[in-house]
Amino acid sequence: MDHAEIKELIPLKALSRLDGDEARAVDDHLAARCDECERELASFNEALAAMAMAEGGDDIPSDRIWSRLQARLDASRPPKRN
């Protein structure tokens, strides 16, 4: 699995939604100390923590936090190929 494929899986790693070969590939890549992917994972973890701690009477994260998370997901997505 190449770097771009690993980077696409980082959001799922932050959500603990990887298993099997994908989880091992991402873990191995991070263990090899890829600074870019480590920063990306930390960024997603930070956004998720902010969502978990968001204050609100109905326990729904604010639109601002969802917007930030969506922007990060969009930025990590590679451009579509025709």
N, C-alpha and C positions, 0 to 999 in steps of 0.2 A: 504494500500500500504506500503510495507516495505522499509527500507533505500536503498537497492540496486536498487529497482524500481524507487525511487525518484531520486537517483543519475544519472540514465540513462536519466532522463528528464531534467537535469540541462542545457545541451547545448541548448535544445529547449526553455527553460526559457530565456536564454541569448538572443536568437533570437526572443523573443516574439511570439513564435509559439505554445503556449499551450492555451487551453481553457477548459471550463467545469470542470469536476472532476479532471483532471490531473493538471490544473492550481491551483485549490483549494488545492489539496494534496501537491503540491510543496510549495505553499505559507504558508500553515499551518506548514509544516516541517521546513521551514526557520524561521517562527515566533517562533518556539520552540527552536531556537538558536542552530541548528546543525552547529558546527564550520567547520566540514569537507565540508559540502555542501555549506556553505557561502563562504569558500575559493575557492571552485571549481567554483561557480558562478562568483566570483570576477575575477578569472583567465580568464574565457571565456569573460567576459565583457571587460577586459583589452585587450585581443587579438582582439576583435571586434573594440574597439576604435582605436587600432593601425592600423588596416586595413582601417578604415575610414579616418585616418589622413595620410596614406601612400602617399608619394609624388611620382608622376609619370605623365609624359606627357599624358598618355592615361587613367589615373584614374583607372588603374588596380593595386591592391595591389601586392607588390613584392612577388616573389616565396618564399622568406625567411619567410614572415609572414604567407602565406598559409601553408607552411611546419610546422611551429610552431602550428598553429591552428589544422592541421590534427593530429599532434603528441598528442596534448591535447585530441582531440576526441578519438583517439585510446587508450590512457591511461585510459580514463574514461569508456571504453567499457568493460563489464565483459567478461571473457574467455568463448568461446563457449563450450557447453556441448555436448557430443556425445550421 
